[in-house]
Amino acid sequence: MKPFTKSELKFVIFSLLFIFIITGYNLRIALRKSRDSQRMSDLGSISDALNQYQKDYGFFPPSENGMIKACKADNFDEILKDLSKDAIFDRNKLFTGLKVCNWGQDQLRDLTDDSYKPYLDRIPSDPKQSKGISYFYISDTNFYQIYAYLEGEVKESAYNIDIVKRNLKCGNEICNFGKSYSDIPLGLSIEEYERMLLEMQKSTGK
């Protein structure tokens, strides 16, 4: 068998190197798209669970530091016992017995009935949570908004520049995708949206 010449050997090496580079690049693109797809799916699942939670409770879980505040705090049983004595249910008192739920660890469930199926067996976490990227939740208990960061940014059709303008931090990145209750504009804060609703009611006299 005739051995390779130096020029032929260089050509083979450069060809293999080129193939490895292209393959690696395409793999990175595929993995990025997969993570972004998961983020969109996660927010859809969280949104569905929050909507069901609201149907059962009459309100959405409050938020704290961009997280869902719906897990038992150490004083939850004591607060629940006090609530049972009240003639009128005070949701704000209930909230004092809650703590934030950890993304990717805790359930979203009915805290008063362990037999009731959880809304989420595990609240999803961002695929790159270990790298400092996270989901971001905002709620005043009447409305909610849940945000994520898509790595593909403008390359993703779901990328929302109005969200970017709000400069919300999805961990160490700026949020650029989201879901909300009742199609609240994701580029507006809940407070702005509620003021807009109030002004519309005043203008129509309803």
BALOBA-1460 file (C-alpha; in Angstrom, 3 decimals):
// residues 206
<rec num="1" residu="m" x="0.000" y="0.000" z="0.000"/>
<rec num="2" residu="k" x="1.413" y="3.338" z="-1.069"/>
<rec num="3" residu="p" x="1.948" y="5.662" z="1.943"/>
<rec num="4" residu="f" x="0.398" y="9.130" z="2.083"/>
<rec num="5" residu="t" x="2.501" y="12.017" z="0.897"/>
<rec num="6" residu="k" x="2.884" y="14.972" z="3.260"/>
<rec num="7" residu="s" x="0.431" y="17.043" z="1.227"/>
<rec num="8" residu="e" x="-2.122" y="14.213" z="1.174"/>
<rec num="9" residu="l" x="-1.737" y="13.687" z="4.929"/>
<rec num="10" residu="k" x="-2.286" y="17.404" z="5.579"/>
<rec num="11" residu="f" x="-5.405" y="17.327" z="3.413"/>
<rec num="12" residu="v" x="-6.827" y="14.370" z="5.370"/>
<rec num="13" residu="i" x="-6.068" y="16.021" z="8.721"/>
<rec num="14" residu="f" x="-7.602" y="19.350" z="7.677"/>
<rec num="15" residu="s" x="-10.659" y="17.535" z="6.261"/>
<rec num="16" residu="l" x="-11.197" y="15.620" z="9.503"/>
<rec num="17" residu="l" x="-10.663" y="18.785" z="11.549"/>
<rec num="18" residu="f" x="-13.221" y="20.632" z="9.432"/>
<rec num="19" residu="i" x="-15.741" y="17.802" z="9.897"/>
<rec num="20" residu="f" x="-15.190" y="17.812" z="13.678"/>
<rec num="21" residu="i" x="-15.662" y="21.599" z="13.856"/>
<rec num="22" residu="i" x="-18.880" y="21.535" z="11.798"/>
<rec num="23" residu="t" x="-20.231" y="18.578" z="13.765"/>
<rec num="24" residu="g" x="-19.412" y="20.236" z="17.080"/>
<rec num="25" residu="y" x="-21.028" y="23.502" z="15.961"/>
<rec num="26" residu="n" x="-24.214" y="21.753" z="14.803"/>
<rec num="27" residu="l" x="-24.343" y="19.777" z="18.049"/>
<rec num="28" residu="r" x="-24.109" y="22.970" z="20.115"/>
<rec num="29" residu="i" x="-26.927" y="24.515" z="18.052"/>
<rec num="30" residu="a" x="-29.083" y="21.408" z="18.501"/>
<rec num="31" residu="l" x="-28.488" y="21.351" z="22.280"/>
<rec num="32" residu="r" x="-29.263" y="25.072" z="22.562"/>
<rec num="33" residu="k" x="-32.504" y="24.646" z="20.636"/>
<rec num="34" residu="s" x="-33.419" y="21.702" z="22.850"/>
<rec num="35" residu="r" x="-32.857" y="23.755" z="26.014"/>
<rec num="36" residu="d" x="-34.923" y="26.653" z="24.660"/>
<rec num="37" residu="s" x="-37.694" y="24.248" z="23.693"/>
<rec num="38" residu="q" x="-37.647" y="22.855" z="27.219"/>
<rec num="39" residu="r" x="-37.881" y="26.367" z="28.663"/>
<rec num="40" residu="m" x="-40.970" y="27.138" z="26.594"/>
<rec num="41" residu="s" x="-42.513" y="23.803" z="27.581"/>
<rec num="42" residu="d" x="-41.667" y="24.376" z="31.274"/>
<rec num="43" residu="l" x="-43.359" y="27.778" z="31.312"/>
<rec num="44" residu="g" x="-46.406" y="26.243" z="29.664"/>
<rec num="45" residu="s" x="-46.562" y="23.567" z="32.380"/>
<rec num="46" residu="i" x="-46.084" y="26.115" z="35.169"/>
<rec num="47" residu="s" x="-48.752" y="28.355" z="33.635"/>
<rec num="48" residu="d" x="-51.264" y="25.490" z="33.436"/>
<rec num="49" residu="a" x="-50.550" y="24.548" z="37.058"/>
<rec num="50" residu="l" x="-50.945" y="28.136" z="38.271"/>
<rec num="51" residu="n" x="-54.269" y="28.455" z="36.476"/>
<rec num="52" residu="q" x="-55.542" y="25.273" z="38.142"/>
<rec num="53" residu="y" x="-54.241" y="26.513" z="41.513"/>
<rec num="54" residu="q" x="-56.236" y="29.723" z="41.017"/>
<rec num="55" residu="k" x="-59.404" y="27.773" z="40.206"/>
<rec num="56" residu="d" x="-59.086" y="25.878" z="43.491"/>
<rec num="57" residu="y" x="-57.896" y="28.678" z="45.771"/>
<rec num="58" residu="g" x="-59.372" y="31.769" z="44.124"/>
<rec num="59" residu="f" x="-55.960" y="33.436" z="43.865"/>
<rec num="60" residu="f" x="-52.475" y="32.800" z="42.517"/>
<rec num="61" residu="p" x="-49.478" y="32.062" z="44.745"/>
<rec num="62" residu="p" x="-47.676" y="35.261" z="45.727"/>
<rec num="63" residu="s" x="-44.138" y="35.895" z="44.537"/>
<rec num="64" residu="e" x="-40.974" y="36.719" z="46.433"/>
<rec num="65" residu="n" x="-37.618" y="37.512" z="44.842"/>
<rec num="66" residu="g" x="-38.801" y="36.122" z="41.518"/>
<rec num="67" residu="m" x="-39.890" y="32.790" z="43.004"/>
<rec num="68" residu="i" x="-43.238" y="31.122" z="43.723"/>
<rec num="69" residu="k" x="-44.145" y="31.518" z="47.396"/>
<rec num="70" residu="a" x="-46.331" y="28.467" z="47.954"/>
<rec num="71" residu="c" x="-44.394" y="26.013" z="50.140"/>
<rec num="72" residu="k" x="-44.806" y="25.369" z="53.855"/>
<rec num="73" residu="a" x="-42.811" y="27.572" z="56.189"/>
<rec num="74" residu="d" x="-41.935" y="26.318" z="59.685"/>
<rec num="75" residu="n" x="-44.959" y="28.133" z="61.143"/>
<rec num="76" residu="f" x="-47.469" y="26.887" z="58.542"/>
<rec num="77" residu="d" x="-49.381" y="24.520" z="60.859"/>
<rec num="78" residu="e" x="-49.672" y="27.247" z="63.493"/>
<rec num="79" residu="i" x="-50.976" y="29.748" z="60.930"/>
<rec num="80" residu="l" x="-53.439" y="27.184" z="59.548"/>
<rec num="81" residu="k" x="-54.749" y="26.525" z="63.062"/>
<rec num="82" residu="d" x="-55.284" y="30.264" z="63.606"/>
<rec num="83" residu="l" x="-57.071" y="30.569" z="60.274"/>
<rec num="84" residu="s" x="-59.514" y="27.827" z="61.248"/>
<rec num="85" residu="k" x="-60.683" y="30.014" z="64.134"/>
<rec num="86" residu="d" x="-61.363" y="33.051" z="61.929"/>
<rec num="87" residu="a" x="-64.863" y="33.756" z="60.672"/>
<rec num="88" residu="i" x="-63.480" y="35.193" z="57.430"/>
<rec num="89" residu="f" x="-60.555" y="33.683" z="55.547"/>
<rec num="90" residu="d" x="-57.566" y="36.029" z="55.463"/>
<rec num="91" residu="r" x="-55.258" y="35.129" z="52.589"/>
<rec num="92" residu="n" x="-52.603" y="37.556" z="53.812"/>
<rec num="93" residu="k" x="-52.405" y="35.642" z="57.076"/>
<rec num="94" residu="l" x="-51.991" y="32.432" z="55.092"/>
<rec num="95" residu="f" x="-49.081" y="33.982" z="53.206"/>
<rec num="96" residu="t" x="-47.187" y="34.511" z="56.475"/>
<rec num="97" residu="g" x="-47.037" y="30.733" z="56.785"/>
<rec num="98" residu="l" x="-45.517" y="30.252" z="53.345"/>
<rec num="99" residu="k" x="-41.986" y="30.299" z="51.987"/>
<rec num="100" residu="v" x="-40.610" y="30.311" z="48.453"/>
<rec num="101" residu="c" x="-40.448" y="27.019" z="46.573"/>
<rec num="102" residu="n" x="-37.137" y="25.952" z="45.063"/>
<rec num="103" residu="w" x="-37.019" y="25.551" z="41.295"/>
<rec num="104" residu="g" x="-36.463" y="21.933" z="40.335"/>
<rec num="105" residu="q" x="-36.987" y="20.612" z="43.879"/>
<rec num="106" residu="d" x="-40.331" y="21.432" z="45.457"/>
<rec num="107" residu="q" x="-43.876" y="20.515" z="44.505"/>
<rec num="108" residu="l" x="-46.684" y="22.950" z="43.814"/>
<rec num="109" residu="r" x="-49.568" y="21.450" z="45.755"/>
<rec num="110" residu="d" x="-52.561" y="21.961" z="48.040"/>
<rec num="111" residu="l" x="-50.820" y="22.340" z="51.384"/>
<rec num="112" residu="t" x="-53.975" y="21.549" z="53.352"/>
<rec num="113" residu="d" x="-54.712" y="18.175" z="51.716"/>
<rec num="114" residu="d" x="-51.899" y="15.679" z="51.118"/>
<rec num="115" residu="s" x="-54.285" y="13.373" z="49.258"/>
<rec num="116" residu="y" x="-54.921" y="15.985" z="46.569"/>
<rec num="117" residu="k" x="-52.839" y="15.441" z="43.428"/>
<rec num="118" residu="p" x="-50.006" y="18.024" z="43.155"/>
<rec num="119" residu="y" x="-50.369" y="20.710" z="40.516"/>
<rec num="120" residu="l" x="-46.723" y="20.013" z="39.737"/>
<rec num="121" residu="d" x="-44.785" y="17.039" z="41.099"/>
<rec num="122" residu="r" x="-41.708" y="19.207" z="40.755"/>
<rec num="123" residu="i" x="-41.662" y="22.867" z="39.798"/>
<rec num="124" residu="p" x="-39.389" y="22.950" z="36.714"/>
<rec num="125" residu="s" x="-36.009" y="24.637" z="36.785"/>
<rec num="126" residu="d" x="-34.047" y="26.193" z="33.959"/>
<rec num="127" residu="p" x="-31.857" y="23.652" z="32.100"/>
<rec num="128" residu="k" x="-28.843" y="25.794" z="32.986"/>
<rec num="129" residu="q" x="-29.765" y="26.571" z="36.580"/>
<rec num="130" residu="s" x="-26.318" y="25.362" z="37.665"/>
<rec num="131" residu="k" x="-24.883" y="28.090" z="35.411"/>
<rec num="132" residu="g" x="-26.932" y="30.792" z="37.121"/>
<rec num="133" residu="i" x="-29.934" y="31.013" z="34.763"/>
<rec num="134" residu="s" x="-33.387" y="30.746" z="36.331"/>
<rec num="135" residu="y" x="-37.074" y="31.340" z="35.742"/>
<rec num="136" residu="f" x="-38.625" y="34.523" z="37.146"/>
<rec num="137" residu="y" x="-42.117" y="34.708" z="38.669"/>
<rec num="138" residu="i" x="-44.144" y="37.828" z="39.466"/>
<rec num="139" residu="s" x="-47.597" y="37.818" z="41.095"/>
<rec num="140" residu="d" x="-49.841" y="40.063" z="43.155"/>
<rec num="141" residu="t" x="-52.162" y="37.023" z="43.642"/>
<rec num="142" residu="n" x="-54.694" y="38.472" z="41.159"/>
<rec num="143" residu="f" x="-52.449" y="38.115" z="38.111"/>
<rec num="144" residu="y" x="-49.114" y="36.506" z="37.364"/>
<rec num="145" residu="q" x="-46.258" y="36.634" z="34.875"/>
<rec num="146" residu="i" x="-43.587" y="33.949" z="34.495"/>
<rec num="147" residu="y" x="-40.409" y="34.601" z="32.507"/>
<rec num="148" residu="a" x="-37.409" y="32.752" z="31.070"/>
<rec num="149" residu="y" x="-34.259" y="33.438" z="29.110"/>
<rec num="150" residu="l" x="-33.975" y="31.868" z="25.650"/>
<rec num="151" residu="e" x="-30.362" y="31.335" z="24.630"/>
<rec num="152" residu="g" x="-31.274" y="31.665" z="20.959"/>
<rec num="153" residu="e" x="-32.471" y="35.222" z="21.663"/>
<rec num="154" residu="v" x="-33.567" y="36.883" z="18.385"/>
<rec num="155" residu="k" x="-33.141" y="33.564" z="16.559"/>
<rec num="156" residu="e" x="-36.131" y="32.196" z="18.495"/>
<rec num="157" residu="s" x="-39.578" y="33.175" z="17.215"/>
<rec num="158" residu="a" x="-40.805" y="33.416" z="20.829"/>
<rec num="159" residu="y" x="-38.182" y="36.078" z="21.659"/>
<rec num="160" residu="n" x="-39.945" y="39.204" z="22.971"/>
<rec num="161" residu="i" x="-38.112" y="42.530" z="22.784"/>
<rec num="162" residu="d" x="-40.733" y="44.200" z="25.017"/>
<rec num="163" residu="i" x="-39.759" y="41.813" z="27.807"/>
<rec num="164" residu="v" x="-36.084" y="42.599" z="27.276"/>
<rec num="165" residu="k" x="-36.837" y="46.309" z="27.704"/>
<rec num="166" residu="r" x="-38.135" y="45.599" z="31.223"/>
<rec num="167" residu="n" x="-34.640" y="44.400" z="32.168"/>
<rec num="168" residu="l" x="-35.928" y="41.573" z="34.373"/>
<rec num="169" residu="k" x="-33.201" y="39.227" z="35.578"/>
<rec num="170" residu="c" x="-33.659" y="35.528" z="34.884"/>
<rec num="171" residu="g" x="-30.703" y="34.724" z="37.083"/>
<rec num="172" residu="n" x="-27.610" y="36.150" z="35.410"/>
<rec num="173" residu="e" x="-29.373" y="36.781" z="32.075"/>
<rec num="174" residu="i" x="-32.085" y="39.220" z="30.948"/>
<rec num="175" residu="c" x="-35.489" y="37.546" z="30.491"/>
<rec num="176" residu="n" x="-36.767" y="37.536" z="26.907"/>
<rec num="177" residu="f" x="-39.707" y="35.097" z="26.920"/>
<rec num="178" residu="g" x="-42.742" y="34.708" z="29.124"/>
<rec num="179" residu="k" x="-46.281" y="33.586" z="29.900"/>
<rec num="180" residu="s" x="-48.985" y="35.455" z="31.754"/>
<rec num="181" residu="y" x="-52.519" y="35.113" z="33.063"/>
<rec num="182" residu="s" x="-55.296" y="36.407" z="30.852"/>
<rec num="183" residu="d" x="-52.851" y="37.530" z="28.159"/>
<rec num="184" residu="i" x="-51.455" y="40.383" z="30.250"/>
<rec num="185" residu="p" x="-48.928" y="42.218" z="28.042"/>
<rec num="186" residu="l" x="-45.553" y="40.799" z="29.036"/>
<rec num="187" residu="g" x="-43.872" y="44.127" z="28.399"/>
<rec num="188" residu="l" x="-45.961" y="45.766" z="31.141"/>
<rec num="189" residu="s" x="-45.721" y="45.266" z="34.872"/>
<rec num="190" residu="i" x="-48.808" y="43.918" z="36.633"/>
<rec num="191" residu="e" x="-49.196" y="47.283" z="38.355"/>
<rec num="192" residu="e" x="-49.175" y="49.087" z="34.998"/>
<rec num="193" residu="y" x="-51.706" y="46.632" z="33.605"/>
<rec num="194" residu="e" x="-54.039" y="47.093" z="36.588"/>
<rec num="195" residu="r" x="-53.820" y="50.884" z="36.263"/>
<rec num="196" residu="m" x="-54.649" y="50.529" z="32.569"/>
<rec num="197" residu="l" x="-57.703" y="48.415" z="33.441"/>
<rec num="198" residu="l" x="-58.817" y="50.978" z="36.014"/>
<rec num="199" residu="e" x="-58.511" y="53.819" z="33.518"/>
<rec num="200" residu="m" x="-60.480" y="51.839" z="30.944"/>
<rec num="201" residu="q" x="-63.226" y="51.203" z="33.503"/>
<rec num="202" residu="k" x="-63.379" y="54.891" z="34.368"/>
<rec num="203" residu="s" x="-63.564" y="55.921" z="30.704"/>
<rec num="204" residu="t" x="-66.390" y="53.470" z="29.967"/>
<rec num="205" residu="g" x="-68.206" y="54.120" z="33.236"/>
<rec num="206" residu="k" x="-68.269" y="50.403" z="34.101"/>
